[in-house]
Amino acid sequence: MTSKLGQKLRDLRKQRSLSLDAFAQQAKISKSYLWELENRDAPNPTADKIAAIASVFGLPSTYFVDDSVDAPQESHLDQVFFREYVKLGPDSKQQLHKIMKTFLDSDDKQ
């Protein structure tokens, strides 16, 4: 039986039409190890491996270790957005604030 982690990996990989080879190259993890994660019961990947996998899919590592969810939730996407936001410089943050204000003002009018 496949683990919850394995199912998540396979589903995301197929949704993005990634072969196991392409996934392995992007994650910088061996193809055989990823196959094991997808197909073996009770895998035990390290935090570094989970982080590498998460970066390929643009999701937080917490999604992959949380067995209570089957698909990425809005909160997972928010975490990724915030992680990327904090990397921005002050000018980019200011620009993003202006864009957000435009959306918020638009929502208030509806």
Backbone torsions as a table, in degrees:
resi	resn	phi	psi	omega
1	MET	NA	137.6	-179.5
2	THR	-78.4	143.2	177.7
3	SER	-74.3	165.6	176.4
4	LYS	-60.5	-42.1	177.5
5	LEU	-59.8	-46.5	179.8
6	GLY	-59.3	-41.6	179.2
7	GLN	-65.4	-41.9	178.4
8	LYS	-61.7	-45.4	-179.1
9	LEU	-61.4	-48.0	-178.7
10	ARG	-62.6	-45.3	-179.3
11	ASP	-61.0	-47.7	-179.5
12	LEU	-65.0	-41.7	-179.6
13	ARG	-62.0	-43.7	-179.4
14	LYS	-71.3	-36.4	176.9
15	GLN	-59.4	-32.7	-178.8
16	ARG	-97.2	9.0	179.5
17	SER	52.5	41.4	177.9
18	LEU	-95.4	129.7	171.7
19	SER	-73.8	164.3	176.5
20	LEU	-61.7	-36.9	177.2
21	ASP	-61.4	-48.5	-178.6
22	ALA	-64.5	-41.1	177.8
23	PHE	-60.2	-46.1	-179.5
24	ALA	-61.2	-42.5	179.5
25	GLN	-64.2	-44.4	-178.6
26	GLN	-67.2	-38.3	-178.7
27	ALA	-83.6	-13.2	-175.9
28	LYS	58.3	44.1	178.0
29	ILE	-130.2	146.4	-177.2
30	SER	-64.4	146.7	179.2
31	LYS	-59.6	-41.3	-178.6
32	SER	-65.1	-36.7	178.6
33	TYR	-67.2	-42.3	178.1
34	LEU	-64.8	-37.5	176.6
35	TRP	-61.2	-42.5	178.2
36	GLU	-60.6	-44.4	179.3
37	LEU	-61.7	-39.6	-178.5
38	GLU	-73.5	-30.7	-168.2
39	ASN	-115.7	-12.4	-178.6
40	ARG	-100.8	150.5	177.2
41	ASP	-77.8	143.5	174.7
42	ALA	55.5	56.7	175.5
43	PRO	-70.6	154.8	179.7
44	ASN	-128.7	66.6	-178.8
45	PRO	-71.9	152.7	176.5
46	THR	-75.8	164.9	178.0
47	ALA	-61.3	-35.6	178.3
48	ASP	-63.7	-40.8	179.3
49	LYS	-66.6	-43.3	178.5
50	ILE	-62.2	-41.5	179.1
51	ALA	-63.4	-40.1	178.7
52	ALA	-64.8	-42.1	178.3
53	ILE	-65.1	-45.3	-178.9
54	ALA	-59.9	-38.4	-178.7
55	SER	-67.1	-32.0	177.4
56	VAL	-62.6	-40.3	-175.7
57	PHE	-95.2	-2.5	-180.0
58	GLY	65.7	37.8	-180.0
59	LEU	-125.7	158.1	176.6
60	PRO	-74.7	152.2	178.8
61	SER	-57.5	-32.3	-177.2
62	THR	-58.8	-31.0	178.5
63	TYR	-59.8	-39.3	-174.6
64	PHE	-76.5	-21.3	-179.9
65	VAL	-101.4	-4.0	179.2
66	ASP	-92.9	104.2	-178.1
67	ASP	-77.0	-5.5	-177.2
68	SER	-83.9	-8.0	178.8
69	VAL	-122.1	144.3	-179.4
70	ASP	-100.2	-23.9	-178.4
71	ALA	-138.0	154.1	178.9
72	PRO	-56.7	133.5	178.7
73	GLN	-97.9	166.6	178.9
74	GLU	-57.3	-36.3	-179.6
75	SER	-63.3	-33.6	177.4
76	HIS	-66.7	-42.5	179.8
77	LEU	-67.8	-35.3	176.4
78	ASP	-63.4	-39.7	178.5
79	GLN	-61.1	-43.4	179.6
80	VAL	-65.3	-43.7	179.2
81	PHE	-58.4	-47.0	-179.1
82	PHE	-65.1	-40.1	178.7
83	ARG	-60.7	-38.6	177.6
84	GLU	-73.7	-37.0	-179.6
85	TYR	-59.9	-44.7	-176.7
86	VAL	-65.4	-16.2	178.2
87	LYS	-82.7	-14.1	-176.9
88	LEU	-71.8	153.5	174.2
89	GLY	-79.3	168.1	-177.2
90	PRO	-57.3	-40.4	-179.5
91	ASP	-65.2	-42.0	179.3
92	SER	-66.9	-39.1	177.5
93	LYS	-62.9	-42.3	179.4
94	GLN	-62.4	-42.0	178.6
95	GLN	-62.9	-42.8	179.0
96	LEU	-65.0	-38.5	176.2
97	HIS	-59.8	-41.6	178.5
98	LYS	-63.2	-42.2	178.6
99	ILE	-63.3	-44.8	-179.9
100	MET	-62.4	-40.7	179.0
101	LYS	-61.1	-39.5	177.7
102	THR	-60.7	-44.7	178.4
103	PHE	-65.2	-43.3	-179.8
104	LEU	-64.2	-42.2	177.2
105	ASP	-62.5	-38.7	178.8
106	SER	-65.2	-41.2	178.2
107	ASP	-65.1	-35.7	179.7
108	ASP	-65.5	-29.7	-177.9
109	LYS	-80.2	-14.4	-177.1
110	GLN	-86.9	NA	NA
